[in-house]
Amino acid sequence: MLHDIVIVGGGPGGYASALYAHNFGLSVALVEMERPGGTCLIRGCIPAKHWLHVADVFSTVSHAAEFGVVTEHPTLDWPAALARKNKTVDGLVRGLAGLLKQKDVEVITGVGKLAGPGKVEVFMGGPTRALEGGAVILATGSHTRTIPGYEIDGRRIVTSDHALDWGERPRSVAIIGGGVIGCEFASFLIDLGVEVHVFEVMDQILPGSDTEAAHHLQRQLEKRGVRFHIGVAVEAPVVGPLVKLPFGDQSVEVDVVLVCVGRGPNTEEVGLETVSAVLDDEFVKVDRATMETDQRGLYAVGDIVAGTPQLAHVGFAEGIAAVTHIATGSAQPVNYRAVPRVTYSHPEVAEVGLSEAEAVEQGLDVAVVKHSFAGIGRAIIIGDNYGFAKVVSVKGGPIVGATVVGPQAGELIHELMLAVGWEALPEEAAAFVHSHPSLSEVVGETLLSAAGRSLH
Ligand SMILES: Cc1cc2nc3c(=O)[nH]c(=O)nc-3n(C[C@H](O)[C@H](O)[C@H](O)COP(=O)(O)OP(=O)(O)OC[C@H]3O[C@@H](n4cnc5c(N)ncnc54)[C@H](O)[C@@H]3O)c2cc1C
């Protein structure tokens, strides 16, 4: 049967493509082997943020006495917290299914495989179904990776897939990898009373992020008890009653090892050999303006794309770009320069555009200004006035990057996203008045400093 678009993979990249196609009245088949929702809804963004919120609630109640609110010492009903996570995920998945139905997307449950240009075969356990699309979008996403010696058994050596579904609190966890996902787990596990070690082979956590922001996060987590082992490569584990992780002449012993070392693209066994798309180190190469691969009419979006960030909102944006090109023939490229990147740990770390180091590396002559949360009234009220906002701008030119670390950084970054996206001059961005008392005043003060003036 011929559809305007056949999409393989129902995660953020795939389902956003399917939903957006409705704007153009295109007929869509969406092939998904599980429930639509993908990593993000089912075992990524949503469940991880759920656990971070559980930790926030627990910490708030634990520190309620500081605000004169007297409570009993809180305890955590882990199964109840897990049940709420499942309810949240199920609700969102059901909502998405309803939305897909409302937009006339034909959802086909099965394993999709390319079978030549414009052709997809769907394996459903019974007879195979053959689909044909005017265009095909590959959105098969990514899977967890591990390192040599750390064979995932789902019990003692696990990935985020397993850890988000733990039925009880582990006593101690060693997290291998201090990137975004590793730091988010460290943040909520320590707040929920777990002993946490983080091993990072690079010279800072959140490699590639603003170094000062990464150090701030590390210090805040250390204060709460996380033990970091930076610049350390762990050797093969010894699994006994506990798991022993040797490194150099030292070792730590924990109940569980959580491996958070990045995600690989699902580009094997999807039939890429039947088309002329080109791979770059397992990822699919695309024309960044249109998301079209080297095979005309075949598009790729989301985590499988070579060289673009593995983020749900990037998947959404790439889906929109691909569908726009399919429907109109014109390119509406994703503005990767202005994509926010957020680590939802406590404190949150949010970035957009270039860090100071990246700007310097690109030969830009930049000015960097920073304003602390320390004196921000709203931050003092909520008892969380640690961290800062930082703006990087070209001297005499536009804002090219920004970082916020502290309360609600993941929300505050969006104002700076507009400044970076619109290439605003500091004085243009600083001309707006921020409401008082709000956390966003930290951004207002930083923009004012970037414009060469200051208030507080
Ligand atoms: C713990 C964790 C936390 C995260 N937190 C965030 C966050 O806060 N913010 C953020 O932006 N990103 C976050 N991410 C990343 C985000 O989840 C991914 O970037 C996003 O899900 C990628 O979307 P996608 O559509 O490319 O792929 P996926 O979401 O991986 O979806 C791919 C889909 O394709 C299906 N599929 C694969 N092969 C086939 C096949 N052959 N046939 C049929 N179906 C197939 C899969 O079942 C899956 O449903 C997180 C990831 C993890 C693991």
The ligand as an SDF file (V2000), in Angstrom:
LIG
                    3D

 53 58  0  0  0  0  0  0  0  0999 V2000
   18.1040    8.0200   30.8360 C   0  0  0  0  0  0  0  0  0  0  0  0
   17.9250    8.9730   29.6750 C   0  0  0  0  0  0  0  0  0  0  0  0
   17.5200   10.2630   29.9140 C   0  0  0  0  0  0  0  0  0  0  0  0
   17.3320   11.1450   28.8560 C   0  0  0  0  0  0  0  0  0  0  0  0
   16.9370   12.4130   29.1320 N   0  0  0  0  0  0  0  0  0  0  0  0
   16.7530   13.2800   28.1140 C   0  0  0  0  0  0  0  0  0  0  0  0
   16.2850   14.5980   28.3750 C   0  0  0  0  0  0  0  0  0  0  0  0
   16.0380   14.9750   29.5190 O   0  0  0  0  0  0  0  0  0  0  0  0
   16.0970   15.4170   27.3230 N   0  0  0  0  0  0  0  0  0  0  0  0
   16.3580   15.0370   26.0340 C   0  0  0  0  0  0  0  0  0  0  0  0
   16.1810   15.8320   25.1110 O   0  0  0  0  0  0  0  0  0  0  0  0
   16.8080   13.7870   25.7620 N   0  0  0  0  0  0  0  0  0  0  0  0
   16.9950   12.9090   26.7620 C   0  0  0  0  0  0  0  0  0  0  0  0
   17.4160   11.6390   26.4820 N   0  0  0  0  0  0  0  0  0  0  0  0
   17.6850   11.2800   25.0730 C   0  0  0  0  0  0  0  0  0  0  0  0
   16.3880   10.9950   24.3120 C   0  0  0  0  0  0  0  0  0  0  0  0
   15.6870    9.9660   24.9590 O   0  0  0  0  0  0  0  0  0  0  0  0
   16.7080   10.6020   22.8870 C   0  0  0  0  0  0  0  0  0  0  0  0
   17.5070   11.6210   22.2970 O   0  0  0  0  0  0  0  0  0  0  0  0
   15.4500   10.4380   22.0550 C   0  0  0  0  0  0  0  0  0  0  0  0
   14.5940    9.4670   22.6140 O   0  0  0  0  0  0  0  0  0  0  0  0
   15.8200   10.0360   20.6200 C   0  0  0  0  0  0  0  0  0  0  0  0
   14.6590    9.9190   19.8570 O   0  0  0  0  0  0  0  0  0  0  0  0
   14.6290    8.9740   18.5610 P   0  0  0  0  0  0  0  0  0  0  0  0
   13.2530    9.0840   18.0340 O   0  0  0  0  0  0  0  0  0  0  0  0
   15.7710    9.2760   17.7030 O   0  0  0  0  0  0  0  0  0  0  0  0
   14.8980    7.5080   19.1010 O   0  0  0  0  0  0  0  0  0  0  0  0
   14.2160    6.5990   20.2670 P   0  0  0  0  0  0  0  0  0  0  0  0
   13.5610    7.4610   21.2410 O   0  0  0  0  0  0  0  0  0  0  0  0
   15.2890    5.6910   20.6620 O   0  0  0  0  0  0  0  0  0  0  0  0
   13.0730    5.8590   19.4700 O   0  0  0  0  0  0  0  0  0  0  0  0
   13.3310    4.9260   18.4870 C   0  0  0  0  0  0  0  0  0  0  0  0
   12.1360    4.0110   18.3870 C   0  0  0  0  0  0  0  0  0  0  0  0
   12.2980    3.1600   17.2700 O   0  0  0  0  0  0  0  0  0  0  0  0
   11.8660    1.8670   17.5960 C   0  0  0  0  0  0  0  0  0  0  0  0
   12.5520    0.9640   16.6800 N   0  0  0  0  0  0  0  0  0  0  0  0
   13.8930    0.7500   16.5710 C   0  0  0  0  0  0  0  0  0  0  0  0
   14.1340   -0.0880   15.5530 N   0  0  0  0  0  0  0  0  0  0  0  0
   12.9460   -0.3970   15.0130 C   0  0  0  0  0  0  0  0  0  0  0  0
   12.5520   -1.2130   13.9150 C   0  0  0  0  0  0  0  0  0  0  0  0
   13.4390   -1.8510   13.1570 N   0  0  0  0  0  0  0  0  0  0  0  0
   11.2400   -1.3140   13.6380 N   0  0  0  0  0  0  0  0  0  0  0  0
   10.3070   -0.6650   14.3940 C   0  0  0  0  0  0  0  0  0  0  0  0
   10.6340    0.1100   15.4290 N   0  0  0  0  0  0  0  0  0  0  0  0
   11.9350    0.2600   15.7260 C   0  0  0  0  0  0  0  0  0  0  0  0
   12.2250    1.7000   19.0440 C   0  0  0  0  0  0  0  0  0  0  0  0
   11.4220    0.7130   19.6790 O   0  0  0  0  0  0  0  0  0  0  0  0
   11.9450    3.1100   19.5810 C   0  0  0  0  0  0  0  0  0  0  0  0
   10.6310    3.2150   20.0580 O   0  0  0  0  0  0  0  0  0  0  0  0
   17.5800   10.7200   27.5240 C   0  0  0  0  0  0  0  0  0  0  0  0
   17.9830    9.4080   27.2690 C   0  0  0  0  0  0  0  0  0  0  0  0
   18.1520    8.5350   28.3330 C   0  0  0  0  0  0  0  0  0  0  0  0
   18.5710    7.1290   28.0460 C   0  0  0  0  0  0  0  0  0  0  0  0
  1  2  1  0
  2  3  1  0
  2 52  2  0
  3  4  2  0
  4  5  1  0
  4 50  1  0
  5  6  2  0
  6  7  1  0
  6 13  1  0
  7  8  2  0
  7  9  1  0
  9 10  1  0
 10 11  2  0
 10 12  1  0
 12 13  2  0
 13 14  1  0
 14 15  1  0
 14 50  1  0
 15 16  1  0
 16 17  1  0
 16 18  1  0
 18 19  1  0
 18 20  1  0
 20 21  1  0
 20 22  1  0
 22 23  1  0
 23 24  1  0
 24 25  2  0
 24 26  1  0
 24 27  1  0
 27 28  1  0
 28 29  2  0
 28 30  1  0
 28 31  1  0
 31 32  1  0
 32 33  1  0
 33 34  1  0
 33 48  1  0
 34 35  1  0
 35 36  1  0
 35 46  1  0
 36 37  1  0
 36 45  1  0
 37 38  2  0
 38 39  1  0
 39 40  1  0
 39 45  2  0
 40 41  1  0
 40 42  2  0
 42 43  1  0
 43 44  2  0
 44 45  1  0
 46 47  1  0
 46 48  1  0
 48 49  1  0
 50 51  2  0
 51 52  1  0
 52 53  1  0
M  END
$$$$
